[in-house]
Amino acid sequence: MSRSFLPEHNPYFDPIVDEAHSFATSQLGLKVAGVEKVAVVDEAHADTVKRRLGMVTVGRFNPGTGQIVVTAKGDTSNPNGAMARVGSQIVHELAHSGTANLSQHSFYNEAAAGIGEAKYLQWLEAQGRWMPAADLVLHRAGTALWVPGAFRYYNPGSNTDKPGNTSQALVASMGVALGLHNSGAKSADILRASSYGGTEHFRLMKRAVDSLQPGLAREVETFPQTTDGIIQATATIQEVARRRLIK
């Protein structure tokens, strides 16, 4: 009998759900949705599930029900990378369940989830289960965004239509990381201050970004609350950091 709320959940992924949940609670220290709230569906079922649930989401986290749906996209050319991506995306959505505040700009909501993703990928690397991809300059939304390999799931094949192979959360966390590096604060401080519906972790992220340039955190909030807007906001932060010779 499936433990998930969703009939289409593939129990093959139960071990990775357990691992991601344990990581989010014990390593990130977040209070997150239970494993029974998580469903991992095969790509063939994704559209059907989306139509039936009609979820209002932060990513694929439903703030009304606490339910999480992640689509597993396999890759025969890199199955280990594809599995790391699934685990990272589960951590991403679990992190939303422990950090999201819908009154805050999506850049900062995504950055909080992206901190969790980045730490999960680092954890996999330390176990010899994942290797960072190559660095990439992503040309999108009128920008040229430098994406370090540690913020990409793996190097996709040449025929992919998404060469970045990353998430908007990882991208946003790159911008916040530059602010943290400049201010001397730590991502652990943000996680420690996080709670669902809370504001303290948002204040800390904005303060870190403002350390690069006064008013920059507010400027970030002028960009659209879309993937392209998050890319543009992160590129703006990168440019400010570049001018200050911060890497």
KOLKEBA-515089 format. One line per 8 residues: number of its first residue (from 1); for each residue x, y, z of N, C-alpha, C. Coordinates in Angstrom, 3 decimals, always signed. Example, Ala and Ser with C-alpha at 12.3 -4.5 7.8 and 13.67 -1.06 7.14 Angstrom:
<pts>
1> +13.190:-5.690:+7.800:+12.300:-4.500:+7.800:+13.200:-3.300:+7.800  +12.850:-2.250:+7.080:+13.670:-1.060:+7.140:+12.900:+0.030:+7.870
</pts>
This chain:
<pts>
1> +0.849:-1.203:+0.000:+0.000:+0.000:+0.000:+0.879:+1.245:+0.000  +0.570:+2.157:-0.914:+1.377:+3.370:-1.015:+1.177:+4.249:+0.214  +2.258:+4.825:+0.672:+2.168:+5.721:+1.829:+1.870:+7.148:+1.392  +1.883:+7.411:+0.078:+1.703:+8.763:-0.434:+0.225:+9.103:-0.609  -0.076:+10.373:-0.598:-1.443:+10.854:-0.825:-1.865:+10.689:-2.279  -0.904:+10.413:-3.178:-1.176:+10.449:-4.611:-1.044:+9.048:-5.205  -2.086:+8.551:-5.873:-2.007:+7.203:-6.450:-0.882:+7.037:-7.460  -0.529:+8.109:-8.151:+0.510:+8.021:-9.185:+1.931:+8.019:-8.604
9> +2.035:+8.201:-7.282:+3.367:+8.173:-6.674:+4.053:+6.845:-6.985  +5.310:+6.925:-7.406:+6.082:+5.730:-7.719:+6.891:+5.323:-6.480  +6.526:+4.201:-5.833:+7.212:+3.811:-4.595:+8.690:+3.491:-4.782  +9.124:+3.353:-6.037:+10.556:+3.161:-6.295:+11.381:+4.277:-5.660  +10.765:+5.464:-5.565:+11.498:+6.621:-5.061:+11.354:+6.816:-3.549  +10.694:+5.887:-2.861:+10.537:+6.035:-1.415:+11.879:+6.206:-0.688  +12.906:+5.441:-1.044:+14.186:+5.630:-0.336:+14.766:+7.030:-0.517  +14.625:+7.607:-1.717:+15.170:+8.950:-1.930:+14.309:+9.992:-1.228
17> +12.991:+9.754:-1.123:+12.128:+10.643:-0.335:+12.552:+10.603:+1.129  +12.781:+9.405:+1.647:+13.220:+9.270:+3.041:+14.544:+9.994:+3.275  +15.465:+9.808:+2.342:+16.777:+10.444:+2.478:+16.656:+11.964:+2.450  +15.883:+12.478:+1.498:+15.714:+13.930:+1.384:+15.033:+14.503:+2.620  +14.040:+13.771:+3.130:+13.332:+14.246:+4.322:+14.263:+14.253:+5.531  +15.038:+13.205:+5.689:+15.993:+13.153:+6.790:+17.014:+14.277:+6.678  +17.475:+14.538:+5.455:+18.442:+15.611:+5.252:+17.832:+16.970:+5.620  +16.604:+17.229:+5.169:+15.965:+18.517:+5.434:+15.754:+18.757:+6.928
25> +15.461:+17.695:+7.665:+15.198:+17.852:+9.096:+16.484:+17.824:+9.920  +17.348:+16.844:+9.664:+18.522:+16.687:+10.524:+19.704:+17.542:+10.087  +19.920:+17.686:+8.775:+21.061:+18.465:+8.298:+20.730:+19.952:+8.138  +19.554:+20.244:+7.599:+19.161:+21.649:+7.437:+18.494:+22.200:+8.691  +17.943:+21.317:+9.518:+17.303:+21.749:+10.755:+15.949:+22.390:+10.550  +15.263:+22.044:+9.462:+13.975:+22.652:+9.157:+12.822:+21.775:+9.635  +11.722:+22.424:+9.954:+10.479:+21.711:+10.241:+9.694:+21.670:+8.941  +9.548:+20.467:+8.367:+9.026:+20.353:+7.004:+7.845:+19.385:+6.961
33> +7.205:+19.327:+5.795:+6.085:+18.410:+5.569:+6.541:+16.970:+5.755  +5.626:+16.100:+6.178:+5.942:+14.691:+6.373:+6.113:+13.949:+5.064  +6.741:+12.774:+5.133:+6.995:+12.003:+3.914:+5.697:+11.594:+3.222  +4.618:+11.459:+3.999:+3.336:+11.072:+3.395:+2.748:+12.173:+2.528  +3.315:+13.386:+2.662:+2.854:+14.523:+1.857:+3.605:+14.627:+0.532  +4.591:+13.766:+0.329:+5.457:+13.850:-0.844:+5.079:+12.782:-1.861  +4.930:+13.185:-3.114:+4.700:+12.248:-4.212:+5.731:+12.499:-5.300  +6.306:+11.430:-5.790:+7.215:+11.508:-6.936:+6.545:+10.756:-8.077
41> +6.289:+11.455:-9.164:+5.569:+10.848:-10.280:+6.466:+10.773:-11.505  +6.276:+9.751:-12.285:+7.015:+9.623:-13.537:+6.554:+10.709:-14.507  +7.450:+11.081:-15.398:+7.173:+12.180:-16.332:+5.908:+11.927:-17.143  +5.621:+10.673:-17.451:+4.443:+10.343:-18.256:+3.137:+10.702:-17.546  +3.159:+10.781:-16.224:+1.952:+11.078:-15.460:+1.847:+12.549:-15.049  +2.875:+13.344:-15.322:+2.953:+14.706:-14.774:+1.783:+15.580:-15.217  +1.461:+15.589:-16.488:+0.388:+16.460:-16.972:-0.969:+16.047:-16.399  -1.203:+14.745:-16.308:-2.469:+14.255:-15.755:-2.625:+14.688:-14.307
49> -1.572:+14.530:-13.537:-1.601:+14.919:-12.119:-1.816:+16.417:-11.976  -1.130:+17.178:-12.781:-1.256:+18.634:-12.701:-2.686:+19.074:-13.006  -3.297:+18.483:-14.033:-4.674:+18.850:-14.385:-5.646:+18.472:-13.285  -5.446:+17.307:-12.689:-6.388:+16.852:-11.675:-6.258:+17.639:-10.371  -5.038:+17.897:-9.955:-4.850:+18.584:-8.682:-5.096:+20.082:-8.795  -4.747:+20.664:-9.947:-4.907:+22.106:-10.102:-4.206:+22.877:-9.002  -3.006:+22.441:-8.634:-2.331:+22.965:-7.460:-1.882:+24.411:-7.642  -2.171:+25.225:-6.634:-1.559:+26.553:-6.530:-0.255:+26.327:-5.799
57> +0.845:+26.575:-6.469:+2.108:+26.093:-5.926:+3.167:+27.159:-5.758  +4.080:+26.868:-4.837:+5.409:+27.467:-4.836:+6.284:+26.354:-5.375  +6.709:+26.461:-6.618:+7.338:+25.323:-7.272:+6.286:+24.243:-7.449  +6.463:+23.115:-6.789:+5.454:+22.060:-6.779:+5.020:+21.753:-5.347  +5.166:+22.765:-4.469:+4.681:+22.653:-3.102:+3.371:+23.413:-2.997  +2.349:+22.765:-2.451:+1.044:+23.396:-2.301:+0.929:+23.959:-0.884  +0.977:+25.271:-0.726:+0.936:+25.841:+0.622:-0.405:+25.650:+1.318  -1.451:+25.362:+0.550:-2.759:+25.147:+1.159:-2.894:+23.797:+1.835
65> -2.246:+22.788:+1.260:-2.377:+21.417:+1.781:-1.077:+20.853:+2.340  +0.030:+21.498:+2.039:+1.326:+20.962:+2.427:+1.803:+19.836:+1.542  +1.073:+19.566:+0.463:+1.440:+18.466:-0.430:+2.529:+18.887:-1.415  +3.344:+17.920:-1.778:+4.482:+18.146:-2.667:+4.432:+17.133:-3.803  +4.595:+17.609:-5.023:+4.673:+16.724:-6.186:+5.956:+17.035:-6.941  +6.775:+16.035:-7.125:+8.019:+16.165:-7.880:+7.951:+15.218:-9.069  +8.323:+15.707:-10.241:+8.357:+14.872:-11.439:+9.752:+14.303:-11.623  +9.834:+12.979:-11.700:+11.117:+12.306:-11.910:+11.393:+12.221:-13.401
73> +12.460:+12.867:-13.838:+12.861:+12.826:-15.240:+14.146:+12.030:-15.341  +14.057:+10.858:-15.915:+15.229:+10.011:-16.053:+16.172:+10.517:-17.141  +17.372:+9.958:-17.156:+18.349:+10.305:-18.186:+19.271:+9.099:-18.347  +19.079:+8.355:-19.424:+19.869:+7.141:-19.618:+21.354:+7.447:-19.783  +21.682:+8.668:-20.194:+23.091:+9.024:-20.359:+23.766:+9.337:-19.030  +22.960:+9.653:-18.008:+23.525:+9.970:-16.697:+22.498:+9.643:-15.617  +22.249:+8.361:-15.349:+21.225:+7.996:-14.366:+21.541:+8.472:-12.956  +22.827:+8.467:-12.577:+23.181:+8.956:-11.244:+22.902:+10.449:-11.107
81> +23.207:+11.190:-12.164:+22.913:+12.623:-12.141:+21.425:+12.880:-12.071  +20.649:+12.094:-12.823:+19.199:+12.265:-12.813:+18.624:+11.959:-11.433  +19.161:+10.955:-10.745:+18.682:+10.641:-9.403:+19.066:+11.733:-8.412  +20.258:+12.294:-8.567:+20.664:+13.413:-7.714:+19.730:+14.600:-7.916  +19.312:+14.803:-9.170:+18.370:+15.890:-9.459:+17.034:+15.650:-8.767  +16.525:+14.413:-8.793:+15.265:+14.112:-8.120:+15.386:+14.387:-6.618  +16.452:+13.885:-6.005:+16.635:+14.123:-4.578:+16.750:+15.593:-4.245  +17.487:+16.319:-5.076:+17.656:+17.754:-4.848:+16.333:+18.490:-4.961
89> +15.509:+18.089:-5.931:+14.221:+18.750:-6.104:+13.250:+18.420:-4.968  +13.361:+17.210:-4.397:+12.548:+16.902:-3.214:+12.985:+17.786:-2.048  +14.299:+17.920:-1.847:+14.799:+18.812:-0.790:+14.310:+20.233:-1.025  +14.349:+20.675:-2.266:+13.860:+22.009:-2.651:+12.429:+22.217:-2.156  +11.546:+21.284:-2.492:+10.137:+21.456:-2.126:+9.919:+21.292:-0.617  +10.637:+20.372:+0.007:+10.557:+20.255:+1.460:+11.029:+21.542:+2.133  +12.087:+22.141:+1.582:+12.564:+23.403:+2.137:+11.500:+24.488:+2.016  +10.777:+24.517:+0.894:+9.658:+25.469:+0.787:+8.666:+25.255:+1.928
97> +8.400:+23.994:+2.269:+7.415:+23.712:+3.311:+7.882:+24.165:+4.689  +9.186:+24.440:+4.818:+9.707:+24.906:+6.095:+10.180:+26.342:+6.096  +10.122:+27.024:+4.919:+10.672:+28.386:+4.853:+9.786:+29.390:+4.123  +8.810:+28.922:+3.347:+8.085:+29.830:+2.444:+7.257:+30.855:+3.198  +7.160:+32.022:+2.610:+6.280:+33.090:+3.080:+5.770:+33.786:+1.820  +4.507:+33.571:+1.500:+3.971:+34.045:+0.224:+3.860:+35.555:+0.141  +4.047:+36.244:+1.257:+4.037:+37.714:+1.213:+5.392:+38.265:+0.773  +6.376:+37.396:+0.662:+7.728:+37.809:+0.280:+7.953:+37.545:-1.204
105> +8.869:+38.301:-1.797:+9.181:+38.165:-3.217:+9.706:+36.761:-3.506  +9.356:+36.249:-4.694:+9.722:+34.875:-5.042:+11.238:+34.682:-5.096  +12.002:+35.731:-5.398:+13.463:+35.578:-5.420:+13.955:+35.052:-4.080  +13.472:+35.627:-2.995:+13.945:+35.229:-1.675:+13.324:+33.903:-1.230  +12.078:+33.649:-1.615:+11.500:+32.337:-1.336:+12.301:+31.241:-2.039  +12.669:+31.481:-3.290:+13.442:+30.489:-4.026:+14.855:+30.370:-3.476  +15.444:+31.479:-3.076:+16.806:+31.428:-2.539:+16.879:+30.557:-1.297  +15.867:+30.654:-0.434:+15.865:+29.824:+0.782:+15.825:+28.341:+0.423
113> +14.973:+27.982:-0.554:+14.925:+26.588:-0.999:+16.226:+26.194:-1.682  +16.821:+27.121:-2.416:+18.067:+26.842:-3.122:+19.235:+26.603:-2.193  +19.238:+27.263:-1.040:+20.281:+26.982:-0.047:+20.212:+25.519:+0.362  +18.983:+25.022:+0.561:+18.810:+23.615:+0.899:+19.301:+22.701:-0.207  +18.954:+23.033:-1.460:+19.406:+22.222:-2.594:+20.927:+22.184:-2.681  +21.546:+23.346:-2.572:+23.003:+23.422:-2.696:+23.690:+22.598:-1.614  +23.165:+22.654:-0.404:+23.754:+21.879:+0.687:+23.555:+20.378:+0.471  +22.430:+20.003:-0.087:+22.192:+18.587:-0.380:+23.184:+18.083:-1.428
121> +23.401:+18.867:-2.481:+24.354:+18.463:-3.512:+25.768:+18.373:-2.930  +26.128:+19.296:-2.052:+27.438:+19.231:-1.389:+27.557:+17.959:-0.554  +26.459:+17.599:+0.105:+26.422:+16.395:+0.935:+26.598:+15.148:+0.080  +25.933:+15.102:-1.074:+26.106:+13.979:-1.989:+27.551:+13.901:-2.488  +28.126:+15.046:-2.787:+29.511:+15.074:-3.277:+30.462:+14.521:-2.216  +30.247:+14.893:-0.964:+31.110:+14.424:+0.118:+31.048:+12.906:+0.272  +29.937:+12.306:-0.140:+29.778:+10.851:-0.078:+30.250:+10.149:-1.352  +30.735:+10.916:-2.312:+31.176:+10.332:-3.569:+30.040:+9.902:-4.467
129> +28.852:+10.478:-4.253:+27.664:+10.088:-5.026:+27.296:+11.110:-6.098  +28.041:+12.197:-6.180:+27.713:+13.247:-7.137:+28.964:+14.058:-7.402  +29.090:+14.528:-8.635:+30.199:+15.415:-8.982:+29.638:+16.686:-9.597  +30.178:+17.857:-9.226:+29.691:+19.099:-9.836:+29.848:+19.078:-11.349  +28.941:+19.752:-12.006:+29.025:+19.895:-13.454:+30.093:+20.934:-13.803  +30.258:+21.165:-15.083:+31.143:+22.243:-15.520:+30.466:+23.589:-15.290  +31.279:+24.618:-15.084:+30.722:+25.967:-15.015:+30.098:+26.315:-16.366  +29.110:+27.198:-16.332:+28.373:+27.525:-17.555:+27.977:+28.989:-17.542
137> +28.056:+29.625:-18.700:+27.448:+30.943:-18.867:+26.090:+30.724:-19.521  +25.031:+31.009:-18.767:+23.665:+30.802:-19.239:+23.160:+32.079:-19.895  +22.825:+31.988:-21.173:+22.301:+33.145:-21.911:+20.781:+33.033:-21.950  +20.125:+33.834:-21.136:+18.668:+33.794:-21.057:+18.167:+35.099:-20.441  +16.965:+35.461:-20.804:+16.295:+36.643:-20.235:+17.122:+37.908:-20.429  +17.843:+37.966:-21.550:+18.621:+39.163:-21.856:+19.865:+39.313:-21.020  +20.297:+38.228:-20.358:+21.470:+38.297:-19.499:+22.463:+37.211:-19.885  +23.661:+37.350:-19.363:+24.671:+36.300:-19.434:+25.021:+35.977:-17.989
145> +24.428:+34.908:-17.469:+24.562:+34.556:-16.059:+25.585:+33.449:-15.893  +26.590:+33.696:-15.070:+27.582:+32.667:-14.775:+27.020:+31.716:-13.734  +26.955:+30.426:-14.076:+26.421:+29.408:-13.164:+27.542:+28.432:-12.829  +28.084:+28.497:-11.622:+29.123:+27.534:-11.241:+28.586:+26.109:-11.272  +29.465:+25.153:-11.539:+29.043:+23.769:-11.655:+28.384:+23.213:-10.405  +28.732:+23.746:-9.235:+28.131:+23.277:-7.986:+26.657:+23.631:-7.886  +26.193:+24.499:-8.778:+24.794:+24.915:-8.786:+24.047:+24.361:-9.998  +24.619:+23.325:-10.616:+23.974:+22.629:-11.725:+23.922:+21.149:-11.378
153> +22.855:+20.458:-11.790:+22.719:+19.053:-11.428:+23.783:+18.182:-12.088  +23.989:+18.362:-13.374:+25.030:+17.646:-14.112:+25.061:+18.212:-15.521  +26.059:+17.821:-16.289:+26.157:+18.287:-17.668:+25.174:+17.506:-18.532  +24.166:+18.164:-19.082:+23.192:+17.440:-19.910:+23.752:+17.153:-21.296  +23.046:+16.306:-22.035:+23.458:+16.003:-23.397:+23.330:+17.218:-24.301  +23.965:+17.160:-25.458:+24.002:+18.299:-26.366:+22.647:+18.608:-26.978  +21.714:+17.664:-26.927:+20.416:+17.888:-27.565:+19.371:+18.450:-26.600  +19.766:+18.793:-25.391:+18.804:+19.301:-24.416:+18.361:+20.717:-24.761
161> +17.117:+21.042:-24.397:+16.645:+22.411:-24.591:+16.826:+23.235:-23.318  +17.405:+22.613:-22.268:+17.670:+23.320:-21.016:+19.122:+23.089:-20.612  +20.043:+23.750:-21.278:+21.469:+23.481:-21.048:+21.928:+23.837:-19.645  +21.215:+24.732:-18.974:+21.629:+25.108:-17.630:+21.514:+23.961:-16.654  +20.460:+23.149:-16.784:+20.202:+22.001:-15.922:+20.347:+22.381:-14.451  +19.606:+23.398:-14.060:+19.623:+23.892:-12.698:+18.202:+24.275:-12.333  +18.002:+24.863:-11.167:+16.677:+25.311:-10.753:+16.715:+26.798:-10.467  +15.538:+27.430:-10.495:+15.502:+28.847:-10.163:+15.905:+29.060:-8.711
169> +15.703:+28.048:-7.868:+16.112:+28.158:-6.463:+17.630:+28.182:-6.350  +18.308:+27.268:-7.049:+19.768:+27.284:-7.026:+20.308:+28.595:-7.574  +19.684:+29.104:-8.627:+20.119:+30.374:-9.211:+19.977:+31.500:-8.187  +18.819:+31.602:-7.540:+18.616:+32.666:-6.555:+19.588:+32.530:-5.390  +19.856:+31.292:-4.981:+20.774:+31.105:-3.854:+22.187:+31.562:-4.197  +22.557:+31.536:-5.494:+23.851:+32.049:-5.915:+23.978:+33.529:-5.587  +22.890:+34.280:-5.836:+22.910:+35.707:-5.545:+23.030:+35.980:-4.060  +22.246:+35.269:-3.266:+22.317:+35.449:-1.814:+23.691:+35.034:-1.299
177> +24.269:+33.971:-1.879:+25.590:+33.508:-1.445:+26.654:+34.584:-1.626  +26.556:+35.365:-2.696:+27.506:+36.456:-2.891:+27.385:+37.489:-1.772  +26.148:+37.778:-1.370:+25.947:+38.705:-0.263:+26.469:+38.137:+1.039  +26.230:+36.859:+1.280:+26.715:+36.228:+2.510:+28.241:+36.249:+2.558  +28.860:+35.948:+1.422:+30.322:+35.959:+1.354:+30.861:+37.346:+1.689  +30.193:+38.357:+1.191:+30.654:+39.730:+1.421:+30.445:+40.162:+2.869  +29.319:+39.767:+3.445:+28.980:+40.232:+4.795:+29.613:+39.387:+5.889  +30.055:+38.178:+5.534:+30.623:+37.290:+6.539:+29.595:+36.431:+7.244
185> +28.328:+36.583:+6.879:+27.269:+35.747:+7.456:+27.304:+34.368:+6.805  +26.560:+33.439:+7.368:+26.562:+32.064:+6.891:+25.157:+31.631:+6.483  +25.101:+30.719:+5.515:+23.796:+30.179:+5.133:+23.146:+29.451:+6.302  +23.964:+28.895:+7.191:+23.421:+28.226:+8.377:+22.619:+29.194:+9.238  +23.025:+30.474:+9.243:+22.275:+31.482:+10.007:+20.873:+31.643:+9.448  +20.772:+31.619:+8.125:+19.468:+31.755:+7.473:+18.589:+30.550:+7.787  +19.156:+29.362:+7.676:+18.390:+28.156:+7.963:+17.941:+28.119:+9.420  +18.826:+28.519:+10.310:+18.505:+28.506:+11.741:+17.357:+29.457:+12.054
193> +17.273:+30.543:+11.317:+16.226:+31.547:+11.563:+14.939:+31.247:+10.815  +14.925:+30.198:+10.001:+13.800:+29.943:+9.099:+12.614:+29.301:+9.801  +11.445:+29.657:+9.330:+10.205:+28.996:+9.722:+9.182:+29.270:+8.632  +8.189:+28.397:+8.523:+7.157:+28.611:+7.516:+6.338:+29.839:+7.898  +6.241:+30.788:+6.978:+5.524:+32.027:+7.242:+6.322:+33.047:+8.028  +7.557:+32.713:+8.396:+8.391:+33.631:+9.161:+8.997:+34.722:+8.300  +9.663:+35.653:+8.958:+10.265:+36.782:+8.243:+11.741:+36.979:+8.554  +12.228:+36.406:+9.652:+13.599:+36.686:+10.067:+14.613:+36.218:+9.026
201> +14.382:+35.039:+8.437:+15.342:+34.545:+7.436:+15.335:+35.417:+6.185  +14.202:+36.024:+5.863:+14.148:+36.950:+4.730:+14.933:+38.225:+5.054  +14.802:+38.697:+6.284:+15.555:+39.886:+6.695:+17.053:+39.632:+6.575  +17.499:+38.451:+6.981:+18.918:+38.126:+6.910:+19.400:+38.047:+5.467  +18.596:+37.455:+4.584:+18.992:+37.378:+3.172:+19.086:+38.771:+2.560  +18.116:+39.606:+2.848:+18.120:+40.952:+2.280:+19.282:+41.775:+2.829  +19.583:+41.600:+4.094:+20.709:+42.327:+4.675:+22.016:+41.907:+4.011  +22.145:+40.598:+3.715:+23.353:+40.120:+3.037:+23.477:+40.728:+1.646
209> +22.371:+40.760:+0.899:+22.401:+41.349:-0.448:+22.708:+42.838:-0.377  +22.136:+43.525:+0.582:+22.393:+44.964:+0.735:+23.828:+45.260:+1.123  +24.533:+44.272:+1.678:+25.933:+44.505:+2.036:+26.787:+44.727:+0.795  +26.306:+44.234:-0.353:+27.022:+44.451:-1.603:+26.837:+45.868:-2.118  +25.633:+46.394:-1.902:+25.298:+47.750:-2.359:+24.007:+48.165:-1.672  +24.000:+49.269:-0.942:+22.766:+49.684:-0.275:+21.607:+49.824:-1.256  +20.473:+49.248:-0.910:+19.294:+49.314:-1.766:+19.191:+48.192:-2.778  +20.227:+47.330:-2.853:+20.219:+46.264:-3.858:+19.127:+45.234:-3.574
217> +18.879:+44.962:-2.299:+17.837:+43.978:-1.961:+16.470:+44.435:-2.442  +16.200:+45.719:-2.342:+14.934:+46.252:-2.840:+14.912:+46.252:-4.363  +16.041:+46.543:-4.992:+16.115:+46.498:-6.456:+15.785:+45.104:-6.968  +16.267:+44.078:-6.268:+15.967:+42.695:-6.645:+14.459:+42.472:-6.727  +13.713:+43.104:-5.839:+12.267:+42.909:-5.782:+11.522:+43.635:-6.894  +12.231:+44.406:-7.707:+11.577:+45.063:-8.849:+11.505:+44.140:-10.063  +12.232:+43.019:-10.008:+12.208:+42.088:-11.134:+10.966:+41.194:-11.048  +10.494:+40.707:-12.193:+9.296:+39.847:-12.184:+9.499:+38.601:-11.321
225> +8.400:+38.129:-10.745:+8.462:+36.940:-9.885:+8.290:+35.686:-10.743  +9.210:+35.552:-11.677:+9.231:+34.451:-12.635:+10.652:+33.910:-12.695  +10.825:+32.795:-13.404:+12.171:+32.258:-13.571:+13.075:+33.268:-14.252  +12.583:+33.907:-15.314:+13.396:+34.922:-15.991:+13.726:+36.077:-15.065  +12.768:+36.480:-14.246:+13.015:+37.569:-13.310:+14.079:+37.193:-12.289  +14.058:+35.961:-11.825:+15.064:+35.497:-10.868:+16.445:+35.461:-11.515  +16.506:+35.045:-12.772:+17.778:+35.061:-13.499:+18.286:+36.495:-13.636  +17.406:+37.410:-13.991:+17.802:+38.814:-14.140:+18.268:+39.409:-12.813
233> +17.556:+39.085:-11.733:+17.939:+39.601:-10.413:+19.305:+39.067:-10.005  +19.538:+37.769:-10.234:+20.819:+37.179:-9.863:+21.945:+37.758:-10.704  +21.684:+37.968:-11.989:+22.697:+38.576:-12.858:+23.038:+39.981:-12.383  +22.052:+40.724:-11.908:+22.298:+42.070:-11.382:+23.193:+41.999:-10.150  +22.917:+41.057:-9.262:+23.752:+40.893:-8.070:+25.173:+40.504:-8.476  +25.282:+39.583:-9.435:+26.608:+39.182:-9.903:+27.398:+40.361:-10.454  +26.725:+41.237:-11.191:+27.422:+42.385:-11.769:+27.921:+43.334:-10.677  +27.108:+43.564:-9.659:+27.536:+44.405:-8.539:+28.736:+43.758:-7.850
241> +28.653:+42.461:-7.616:+29.775:+41.752:-6.970:+31.029:+41.787:-7.842  +30.846:+41.644:-9.142:+31.988:+41.683:-10.047:+32.706:+43.028:-9.972  +31.906:+44.105:-9.943:+32.506:+45.437:-9.842:+33.275:+45.605:-8.532  +32.861:+44.885:-7.525:+33.538:+44.952:-6.234:+34.599:+43.859:-6.086  +34.840:+43.128:-7.182:+35.839:+42.055:-7.224:+35.536:+40.959:-6.223  +34.236:+40.664:-6.040:+33.815:+39.593:-5.148:+33.413:+38.408:-6.000  +33.887:+37.229:-5.660:+33.618:+36.021:-6.430:+32.878:+35.014:-5.552
</pts>
